[in-house]
């Protein structure tokens, strides 16, 4: 029986995750109604993975297979059951933690109540009823981290008969304190998706250089032992074992619909302006100022029907590390270089640094207006022309993708986190304070280009799901490339194995198999060490795991989060240092 089970597991490991009948469990670190990226994006990923009539996972993403995609999707839609079974695993919080982070007084007494809320929200967002299963695990909000940590053995929450493919959203976060069965032992295939640049947050804390150096190896350690493959959303995060880089997020149809309306209004405005110019020229052919009258009439028509009535805005959780430091500094520089005047900004967001950011803006005389938290899809934000996001700590900013989908300009830093967006014509990049001012002022002076059908398609969740299914698969035919050292985040070059092969297939397979066996044994040893350390209760408390968080609670509804020790060596998304310091530039005699 054990031999048969091992053979069955080996067979499943060699199957593509695109094949029919796979069970995919998406595990994340947050849940609605907390409107954070790790709550929203995994939810939408699960929705589209479970929608075979929306995504054809056997279809290439180029235009040559459109007909095949349509036919396959239609056939699939008529099937009585979906191609794959999808489960979304999210944290359940006790009443005290719900009160801390859930907005607008939203509270849930049972998981069923929260599930109803989540399903209603996602159905409204995507326009269809997703057919995934929603399951909860016990979580505890850690104020010093500004995030939710799992309580107990999270891998064991999934029944063994459903443990097939696991998608770990934030694999390092989920496994810092994981004690129990390895994900790669319980599941046939485990893919990690890295959302957060934890090293950047660590660097901004006290003793940040040391914390970042330690965290680099801890992240590589847990990702190596718990994942078969790691997908980085951008190159903004550290190197990790078995990594690939691909933007596998998409944009909800709600934002694309706004962009479609913007495109229609731009085309109507242009047509009306051209018509007005033609009529004016015809009516004044005998006047000396025919051309001037035509130009004025066309400009007046466009001005009377602006596509965007508002200027610049920034949206995001109010933390200095989330782009607010860069925004305030850049606006101070812009003000100094433009005779004491700068660009008005509206800011949407809430967070622990709100008062400090508002005070810094007021002290610097910056025209920044703070409106509190708001959904990016709210109609009040549709009329803004320019989203400015100068953050350097993001892996990929979902709000930037949403703004592009709505037909707006986006002004973003020239940074690895924005590499995907840099290919869009409405993305204006800057690399210093001077180019920041130039980019923002250009965006205010010009009109954005309508989103092309090709660019629109790239932003959809359908395209993002296809990209995910492509990069998440493991190609069992490629040479195995282990890490260069047990904890190193770097990977060795496959060219070394190519040199070993040198045309001899059998010796190459033998060497490759031997290296793979050694690396697997190293993985096992590292996993044992990690599991042993995370099983020591005093050590868990000392490093911030919390009190009595090793065991899985028997009853979610009766679970109450315990107070945890204040010693927190890992980075927090809400850094303890919440004061903003002025950087004096002696050469220019200004503050920046």
C-alpha positions as CSV (number, residue, x, y, z in Angstrom):
1,X,0.0,0.0,0.0
2,X,2.8,2.4,0.9
3,X,4.6,1.5,-2.4
4,X,1.4,2.2,-4.4
5,X,0.9,5.5,-2.6
6,X,4.5,6.6,-3.3
7,X,4.0,5.6,-7.0
8,X,0.8,7.6,-7.2
9,X,2.4,10.6,-5.6
10,X,5.3,10.4,-8.1
11,X,2.9,10.2,-11.0
12,X,1.0,13.2,-9.8
13,X,4.2,15.2,-9.5
14,X,4.9,14.6,-13.2
15,X,1.4,15.8,-14.2
16,X,0.8,19.3,-15.4
17,X,-1.4,21.5,-13.1
18,X,-3.3,22.4,-16.2
19,X,-4.7,18.9,-16.5
20,X,-8.4,18.3,-15.7
21,X,-9.3,17.1,-12.2
22,X,-6.5,18.8,-10.2
23,X,-7.4,20.1,-6.7
24,X,-5.8,23.5,-6.2
25,X,-5.7,25.1,-2.8
26,X,-4.9,28.8,-2.7
27,X,-3.6,29.8,0.8
28,X,-3.3,33.5,1.8
29,X,-2.6,35.7,4.8
30,X,-5.6,38.0,4.8
31,X,-9.3,38.0,4.0
32,X,-12.0,40.5,3.2
33,X,-13.3,42.8,4.5
34,X,-9.7,43.8,5.1
35,X,-9.0,45.5,1.8
36,X,-5.4,44.6,1.4
37,X,-3.6,43.1,-1.6
38,X,-3.1,39.7,0.0
39,X,-6.9,39.5,0.6
40,X,-8.1,40.7,-2.8
41,X,-5.7,39.2,-5.3
42,X,-5.7,35.6,-4.0
43,X,-9.5,35.8,-3.9
44,X,-9.7,36.8,-7.5
45,X,-7.1,34.2,-8.5
46,X,-9.2,31.5,-6.9
47,X,-12.3,32.8,-8.6
48,X,-10.8,32.7,-12.1
49,X,-9.0,29.3,-11.5
50,X,-12.4,27.9,-10.7
51,X,-14.1,29.4,-13.8
52,X,-13.3,27.2,-16.8
53,X,-15.7,29.1,-19.0
54,X,-13.6,32.3,-18.3
55,X,-10.2,30.8,-18.6
56,X,-9.0,28.1,-21.0
57,X,-5.9,26.7,-19.3
58,X,-4.9,24.7,-22.4
59,X,-4.7,27.7,-24.6
60,X,-1.7,29.8,-25.4
61,X,-1.9,33.5,-24.8
62,X,-1.2,34.7,-28.3
63,X,-3.8,35.8,-30.9
64,X,-3.3,32.8,-33.2
65,X,-5.2,30.5,-30.9
66,X,-8.3,32.8,-30.3
67,X,-10.6,30.5,-32.2
68,X,-9.4,27.4,-30.4
69,X,-9.7,29.2,-27.1
70,X,-13.3,30.2,-27.8
71,X,-14.3,26.7,-28.9
72,X,-12.6,25.0,-25.9
73,X,-14.1,27.5,-23.5
74,X,-17.5,27.0,-24.9
75,X,-17.2,23.2,-24.7
76,X,-16.0,23.5,-21.1
77,X,-18.8,25.8,-20.1
78,X,-21.3,23.2,-21.1
79,X,-19.6,20.6,-19.0
80,X,-21.5,19.5,-15.8
81,X,-18.4,20.0,-13.6
82,X,-15.4,22.3,-13.7
83,X,-12.0,21.1,-14.9
84,X,-10.4,21.7,-11.6
85,X,-11.5,22.0,-8.0
86,X,-10.4,25.1,-6.2
87,X,-10.3,25.9,-2.5
88,X,-9.4,29.3,-1.0
89,X,-8.0,29.0,2.5
90,X,-8.1,32.3,4.5
91,X,-7.6,33.4,8.1
92,X,-10.4,33.5,10.7
93,X,-9.9,36.2,13.3
94,X,-11.3,36.4,16.8
95,X,-13.7,39.2,17.8
96,X,-10.9,41.4,19.2
97,X,-8.8,41.2,16.1
98,X,-11.8,41.8,13.8
99,X,-12.4,45.0,15.7
100,X,-8.8,46.0,15.2
101,X,-8.6,45.7,11.4
102,X,-12.0,45.3,9.8
103,X,-13.5,48.6,8.5
104,X,-16.9,50.2,9.0
105,X,-17.8,48.2,12.1
106,X,-18.0,44.9,10.1
107,X,-18.0,41.9,12.5
108,X,-18.7,38.2,12.0
109,X,-19.8,35.8,14.6
110,X,-19.3,32.7,12.5
111,X,-17.2,31.8,9.4
112,X,-20.4,31.2,7.5
113,X,-21.3,34.9,7.9
114,X,-17.9,36.0,6.6
115,X,-18.1,33.5,3.7
116,X,-21.4,35.1,2.6
117,X,-19.8,38.5,2.7
118,X,-16.8,37.4,0.7
119,X,-18.8,35.6,-1.9
120,X,-21.1,38.6,-2.4
121,X,-18.2,40.9,-2.8
122,X,-16.3,38.8,-5.3
123,X,-19.4,38.1,-7.4
124,X,-20.1,41.8,-7.6
125,X,-16.5,42.4,-8.6
126,X,-16.1,39.8,-11.3
127,X,-19.6,39.6,-12.6
128,X,-20.2,35.9,-12.1
129,X,-20.6,33.4,-9.3
130,X,-17.2,31.7,-8.6
131,X,-17.4,28.0,-7.9
132,X,-14.6,27.6,-5.3
133,X,-14.7,26.2,-1.8
134,X,-13.9,28.6,1.0
135,X,-12.2,27.3,4.1
136,X,-10.9,29.1,7.2
137,X,-7.9,28.6,9.4
138,X,-7.1,30.3,12.8
139,X,-5.2,33.5,12.5
140,X,-3.9,36.1,14.9
141,X,-3.4,39.8,14.1
142,X,0.1,40.9,15.1
143,X,0.1,44.7,15.5
144,X,3.9,44.9,15.4
145,X,3.9,43.2,12.0
146,X,0.7,44.9,10.8
147,X,-0.4,41.6,9.4
148,X,-2.0,38.2,10.3
149,X,0.0,35.2,11.4
150,X,-1.3,31.6,11.2
151,X,-2.0,29.7,14.4
152,X,-1.3,26.0,14.3
153,X,-0.3,23.6,11.5
154,X,-1.8,25.3,8.5
155,X,-1.0,22.5,6.1
156,X,-3.1,20.0,8.1
157,X,-6.2,22.1,7.7
158,X,-6.6,20.7,4.1
159,X,-7.9,17.1,4.1
160,X,-5.4,14.7,2.7
161,X,-7.7,13.7,-0.2
162,X,-7.7,17.3,-1.4
163,X,-4.0,17.9,-0.9
164,X,-2.9,18.1,-4.5
165,X,-1.6,21.5,-5.6
166,X,-1.0,24.3,-3.1
167,X,-0.6,28.0,-4.0
168,X,1.0,29.8,-1.1
169,X,0.4,33.5,-1.4
170,X,3.4,35.0,0.6
171,X,5.1,31.6,1.3
172,X,7.8,33.2,3.5
173,X,5.1,34.9,5.7
174,X,3.1,31.7,6.0
175,X,6.1,29.6,7.0
176,X,8.3,31.8,9.3
177,X,6.7,30.0,12.3
178,X,5.2,26.9,10.6
179,X,5.5,23.8,12.8
180,X,4.1,20.6,11.4
181,X,4.0,18.7,8.2
182,X,5.9,20.1,5.2
183,X,3.8,21.5,2.5
184,X,5.9,19.6,-0.1
185,X,5.2,16.4,1.7
186,X,1.5,16.8,2.1
187,X,0.9,18.3,-1.4
188,X,2.1,17.0,-4.8
189,X,3.0,20.4,-6.1
190,X,3.6,23.6,-4.1
191,X,3.9,27.1,-5.7
192,X,4.8,30.2,-3.7
193,X,3.8,33.6,-4.9
194,X,5.9,36.4,-3.4
195,X,3.8,39.6,-2.8
196,X,5.8,41.7,-0.3
197,X,9.3,43.2,-0.2
198,X,10.0,42.3,3.4
199,X,13.7,43.2,3.1
200,X,12.7,46.8,2.2
201,X,10.5,47.0,5.3
202,X,13.3,45.6,7.4
203,X,15.8,48.1,6.2
204,X,13.6,51.0,7.3
205,X,13.5,49.8,10.9
206,X,16.1,50.3,13.7
207,X,19.1,48.0,13.0
208,X,17.6,47.6,9.6
209,X,20.7,46.4,7.8
210,X,21.2,43.5,10.2
211,X,17.5,42.5,10.2
212,X,17.4,42.5,6.4
213,X,20.5,40.3,6.2
214,X,19.1,37.8,8.6
215,X,15.7,37.9,6.9
216,X,17.2,37.2,3.5
217,X,18.4,33.8,4.6
218,X,15.3,33.0,6.6
219,X,13.1,33.7,3.6
220,X,15.3,31.6,1.4
221,X,15.3,28.8,3.9
222,X,11.6,28.4,4.3
223,X,10.9,28.9,0.6
224,X,13.4,26.2,-0.3
225,X,12.0,23.7,2.1
226,X,8.3,24.4,1.6
227,X,8.0,25.2,-2.2
228,X,8.7,23.3,-5.4
229,X,8.6,26.6,-7.3
230,X,8.5,30.3,-6.4
231,X,6.9,33.0,-8.5
232,X,8.0,36.6,-7.9
233,X,5.6,39.2,-9.1
234,X,8.6,41.4,-10.0
235,X,12.4,41.7,-9.6
236,X,12.0,44.0,-6.7
237,X,12.3,41.2,-4.2
238,X,15.3,39.1,-3.2
239,X,16.5,36.1,-5.1
240,X,14.9,32.9,-4.0
241,X,15.5,29.2,-4.7
242,X,13.6,27.7,-7.7
243,X,12.3,31.2,-8.6
244,X,10.8,32.6,-11.7
245,X,9.5,36.2,-12.2
246,X,6.1,36.9,-13.8
247,X,3.3,39.3,-13.0
248,X,0.4,36.9,-12.4
249,X,-2.1,39.4,-11.1
250,X,-4.9,41.0,-13.1
251,X,-7.5,43.7,-12.9
252,X,-11.2,43.3,-12.1
253,X,-13.7,43.8,-14.9
254,X,-15.0,46.8,-12.9
255,X,-11.9,48.8,-13.6
256,X,-11.7,47.7,-17.2
257,X,-15.4,48.9,-17.7
258,X,-14.3,52.3,-16.4
259,X,-11.5,52.3,-19.0
260,X,-13.9,51.3,-21.7
261,X,-16.1,54.3,-20.8
262,X,-13.1,56.6,-20.8
263,X,-12.1,55.4,-24.2
264,X,-15.6,56.1,-25.5
265,X,-15.6,59.6,-24.1
266,X,-12.2,60.4,-25.5
267,X,-13.3,59.2,-29.0
268,X,-16.5,61.2,-28.7
269,X,-14.6,64.3,-27.6
270,X,-12.1,64.1,-30.4
271,X,-14.9,63.5,-32.9
272,X,-16.9,66.5,-31.6
273,X,-13.8,68.7,-31.6
274,X,-13.0,67.7,-35.2
275,X,-16.6,68.3,-36.3
276,X,-16.6,71.7,-34.6
277,X,-13.4,72.7,-36.3
278,X,-14.7,71.7,-39.7
279,X,-18.0,73.6,-39.2
280,X,-16.2,76.7,-38.0
281,X,-13.8,76.6,-40.9
282,X,-16.6,76.2,-43.4
283,X,-18.7,79.0,-41.9
284,X,-15.8,81.5,-41.9
285,X,-14.0,80.8,-45.2
286,X,-14.2,84.4,-46.2
287,X,-12.6,85.7,-42.9
288,X,-9.0,86.4,-42.5
289,X,-8.8,84.5,-39.2
290,X,-10.4,81.3,-40.4
291,X,-7.7,79.1,-38.9
292,X,-7.6,80.9,-35.6
293,X,-11.4,80.7,-35.2
294,X,-11.3,77.0,-36.1
295,X,-8.6,76.3,-33.5
296,X,-10.4,78.2,-30.8
297,X,-13.7,76.5,-31.4
298,X,-12.1,73.1,-31.3
299,X,-10.2,73.8,-28.1
300,X,-13.4,75.3,-26.5
301,X,-15.3,72.2,-27.4
302,X,-12.7,69.9,-25.8
303,X,-12.5,72.1,-22.7
304,X,-16.3,72.1,-22.2
305,X,-16.3,68.3,-22.2
306,X,-13.2,67.2,-20.3
307,X,-12.7,63.5,-19.9
308,X,-11.0,63.9,-16.6
309,X,-12.2,66.8,-14.3
310,X,-9.7,66.2,-11.5
311,X,-5.9,66.2,-11.4
312,X,-3.5,64.0,-9.2
313,X,-4.2,61.6,-6.5
314,X,-2.4,58.9,-4.4
315,X,-4.2,55.9,-2.8
316,X,-2.8,53.5,-0.3
317,X,-2.3,52.5,3.3
318,X,-0.8,55.5,5.1
319,X,2.6,54.2,6.1
320,X,5.8,56.1,5.5
321,X,7.3,53.0,3.9
322,X,4.4,52.8,1.4
323,X,5.5,55.7,-0.8
324,X,4.6,58.6,1.5
325,X,8.2,59.4,2.3
326,X,9.0,59.6,-1.4
327,X,5.8,61.6,-2.2
328,X,6.4,64.3,0.5
329,X,10.1,64.6,-0.4
330,X,9.4,64.9,-4.1
331,X,6.7,67.5,-3.6
332,X,9.0,69.6,-1.4
333,X,11.6,69.5,-4.1
334,X,9.0,70.5,-6.7
335,X,7.9,73.4,-4.6
336,X,11.4,74.7,-4.2
337,X,12.1,74.5,-7.9
338,X,8.9,76.2,-9.0
339,X,9.0,79.4,-7.0
340,X,7.2,78.1,-3.9
341,X,4.2,76.5,-5.6
342,X,3.6,72.9,-6.2
343,X,1.0,70.4,-7.5
344,X,-2.2,69.9,-5.4
345,X,-2.6,66.2,-4.4
346,X,-5.6,64.3,-3.0
347,X,-4.7,61.4,-0.8
348,X,-7.0,58.4,-0.1
349,X,-6.0,56.0,2.6
350,X,-5.9,55.3,6.3
351,X,-3.2,53.9,8.6
352,X,-1.1,54.4,11.7
353,X,1.1,57.1,10.1
354,X,-1.8,59.3,8.8
355,X,-1.4,62.0,11.4
356,X,2.3,62.1,11.0
357,X,2.1,62.4,7.2
358,X,-0.6,65.1,7.4
359,X,1.5,67.1,9.9
360,X,4.6,66.8,7.7
361,X,2.7,68.0,4.6
362,X,1.2,70.9,6.6
363,X,4.6,71.9,8.0
364,X,6.1,71.9,4.5
365,X,3.1,73.9,3.1
366,X,2.2,71.2,0.7
367,X,-1.3,71.3,-0.8
368,X,-2.2,67.7,0.1
369,X,-5.8,66.9,1.1
370,X,-6.5,63.7,3.0
371,X,-9.9,61.9,2.4
372,X,-9.5,58.7,4.3
373,X,-9.8,55.1,3.0
374,X,-11.8,54.5,-0.1
375,X,-12.2,51.7,-2.6
376,X,-10.3,52.4,-5.8
377,X,-13.3,51.5,-7.8
378,X,-15.4,54.2,-6.1
379,X,-17.1,56.6,-8.6
380,X,-15.6,59.6,-6.9
381,X,-12.1,58.5,-8.1
382,X,-13.1,58.0,-11.7
383,X,-12.6,61.6,-12.7
384,X,-8.9,61.8,-11.7
385,X,-6.5,61.9,-14.6
386,X,-3.2,61.0,-12.9
387,X,-2.3,58.4,-10.3
388,X,1.1,59.1,-8.7
389,X,2.7,56.2,-6.9
390,X,6.4,56.9,-6.0
391,X,6.7,53.9,-3.7
392,X,10.0,51.9,-3.8
393,X,8.8,49.2,-1.3
394,X,6.1,47.6,-3.5
395,X,6.6,44.3,-5.3
396,X,3.9,45.3,-7.7
397,X,1.2,47.9,-6.9
398,X,-2.3,46.7,-7.7
399,X,-3.5,50.3,-7.7
400,X,-1.2,51.1,-10.6
401,X,-2.6,48.3,-12.7
402,X,-6.2,49.4,-11.8
403,X,-5.4,53.1,-12.8
404,X,-4.0,51.9,-16.2
405,X,-7.1,49.8,-16.7
406,X,-9.3,52.9,-16.0
407,X,-7.5,54.9,-18.8
408,X,-5.5,57.2,-16.5
409,X,-1.9,58.3,-16.5
410,X,0.3,56.7,-13.9
411,X,3.5,58.3,-12.7
412,X,5.8,55.7,-11.1
413,X,9.4,55.3,-10.2
414,X,11.8,53.6,-12.6
415,X,12.1,50.5,-10.4
416,X,11.9,46.7,-10.9
417,X,8.4,46.7,-9.4
418,X,7.1,48.8,-12.3
419,X,8.8,46.9,-15.1
420,X,5.5,45.3,-16.3
421,X,3.7,48.7,-16.3
422,X,6.6,50.5,-18.1
423,X,5.4,48.9,-21.4
424,X,2.1,50.8,-21.3
425,X,2.0,54.2,-23.1
426,X,0.2,55.9,-20.2
427,X,2.9,55.0,-17.7
428,X,5.3,57.9,-17.1
429,X,8.5,56.9,-15.3
430,X,10.9,59.0,-13.2
431,X,14.2,58.3,-11.7
432,X,14.9,61.4,-9.6
433,X,13.2,64.4,-8.1
434,X,13.5,66.6,-11.3
435,X,12.1,63.9,-13.6
436,X,9.3,63.4,-11.0
437,X,8.2,67.0,-11.4
438,X,8.5,66.8,-15.2
439,X,6.4,63.6,-15.4
440,X,3.6,64.8,-13.2
441,X,3.4,68.2,-15.0
442,X,3.4,66.5,-18.4
443,X,0.6,64.2,-17.3
444,X,-1.5,67.2,-16.2
445,X,-0.9,69.0,-19.5
446,X,-1.6,66.1,-21.9
447,X,-4.4,63.6,-22.4
448,X,-3.8,59.9,-21.9
449,X,-4.1,57.5,-24.8
450,X,-7.1,55.3,-25.0
451,X,-6.3,51.7,-23.8
452,X,-5.6,49.6,-26.8
453,X,-7.3,46.2,-27.0
454,X,-4.0,44.4,-26.7
455,X,-3.0,46.3,-23.5
456,X,-6.5,45.9,-22.1
457,X,-6.2,42.1,-22.6
458,X,-2.9,42.0,-20.8
459,X,-4.5,43.5,-17.7
460,X,-7.3,41.0,-17.4
461,X,-7.5,38.2,-14.8
462,X,-8.0,35.8,-17.7
463,X,-4.6,36.6,-19.1
464,X,-3.1,36.7,-15.6
465,X,-4.4,33.2,-14.9
466,X,-3.0,31.9,-18.1
467,X,0.4,33.3,-17.2
468,X,0.2,31.8,-13.7
469,X,-0.7,28.3,-15.1
470,X,2.3,28.5,-17.5
471,X,4.9,29.6,-15.0
472,X,3.7,27.6,-12.0
473,X,4.2,24.3,-13.8
474,X,7.5,22.5,-13.3
475,X,9.2,21.3,-16.5
476,X,10.4,17.9,-15.5
477,X,12.6,17.7,-18.6
478,X,14.8,20.7,-17.6
479,X,18.1,20.1,-15.8
480,X,17.9,20.3,-12.0
481,X,19.6,23.4,-10.6
482,X,20.0,23.3,-6.8
483,X,21.0,26.3,-4.8
484,X,24.7,27.0,-4.3
485,X,24.5,26.6,-0.5
486,X,21.9,25.4,2.0
487,X,20.6,28.9,2.8
488,X,21.8,30.9,-0.2
489,X,19.1,32.7,-2.2
490,X,21.1,32.4,-5.4
491,X,20.7,29.5,-7.9
492,X,23.5,27.9,-9.8
493,X,23.7,28.3,-13.5
494,X,22.4,25.4,-15.6
495,X,25.3,25.9,-18.0
496,X,27.4,23.9,-15.5
497,X,25.2,20.9,-16.1
498,X,25.3,21.5,-19.8
499,X,29.1,21.2,-19.7
500,X,28.8,18.0,-17.7
501,X,26.5,16.6,-20.3
502,X,28.7,17.5,-23.3
503,X,26.7,15.3,-25.6
504,X,26.6,12.3,-23.3
505,X,23.0,11.8,-22.2
506,X,23.4,8.9,-19.8
507,X,26.3,10.4,-17.8
508,X,24.4,13.7,-17.6
509,X,21.3,12.0,-16.3
510,X,23.4,10.1,-13.7
511,X,25.1,13.3,-12.5
512,X,21.9,15.2,-12.5
513,X,20.2,12.5,-10.5
514,X,23.0,12.4,-8.0
515,X,22.9,16.2,-7.5
516,X,19.2,16.1,-7.2
517,X,19.4,13.4,-4.5
518,X,22.0,15.5,-2.5
519,X,19.9,18.6,-2.8
520,X,16.7,16.8,-1.7
521,X,18.6,15.4,1.3
522,X,19.8,18.9,2.1
523,X,16.2,20.2,1.9
524,X,15.1,17.4,4.3
525,X,17.8,18.3,6.8
526,X,16.9,22.0,6.6
527,X,13.2,21.3,7.1
528,X,14.0,19.1,10.1
529,X,16.1,21.9,11.7
530,X,13.4,24.5,11.0
531,X,10.6,22.3,12.4
532,X,12.6,21.5,15.5
533,X,13.3,25.2,16.2
534,X,9.7,26.2,15.7
535,X,8.6,23.5,18.1
536,X,10.4,25.1,21.0
537,X,7.8,27.3,22.8
538,X,10.2,29.7,24.5
539,X,12.0,30.3,21.3
540,X,8.7,30.9,19.4
541,X,7.7,33.5,21.9
542,X,11.1,35.2,21.7
543,X,11.0,35.6,17.9
544,X,7.5,36.9,17.8
545,X,5.3,33.8,17.0
546,X,3.1,34.5,20.0
547,X,2.0,32.4,23.0
548,X,0.6,29.0,22.5
549,X,0.3,29.4,18.7
550,X,1.9,26.0,17.8
551,X,-1.3,23.9,18.1
552,X,-4.2,24.2,15.8
553,X,-7.4,25.3,17.6
554,X,-10.2,22.7,17.7
555,X,-13.0,25.3,17.4
556,X,-12.6,28.3,15.3
557,X,-15.5,30.2,16.8
558,X,-14.1,29.7,20.3
559,X,-10.6,30.7,19.4
560,X,-9.4,33.9,21.1
561,X,-6.1,35.5,20.1
562,X,-3.5,35.6,22.9
563,X,-1.3,38.5,23.6
564,X,2.2,38.0,22.2
565,X,5.6,39.0,23.3
566,X,6.9,42.4,22.1
567,X,10.2,41.1,20.9
568,X,9.9,41.2,17.1
569,X,13.1,40.7,15.0
570,X,11.2,40.2,11.7
571,X,10.1,43.2,9.8
572,X,6.8,44.9,10.4
573,X,4.5,46.4,7.8
574,X,3.8,49.1,10.4
575,X,7.4,50.1,11.4
576,X,7.7,51.2,15.0
577,X,9.6,54.3,13.9
578,X,6.6,56.4,12.7
579,X,8.1,59.9,12.8
580,X,9.1,61.5,9.5
581,X,12.6,63.2,9.6
582,X,13.6,66.0,7.4
583,X,16.7,65.4,5.3
584,X,18.7,68.6,5.0
585,X,20.4,69.3,1.7
586,X,23.3,71.6,2.5
587,X,24.2,72.3,-1.1
588,X,20.8,73.8,-2.0
589,X,19.9,75.1,1.4
590,X,16.6,73.3,1.3
591,X,14.9,70.5,3.2
592,X,14.0,67.4,1.3
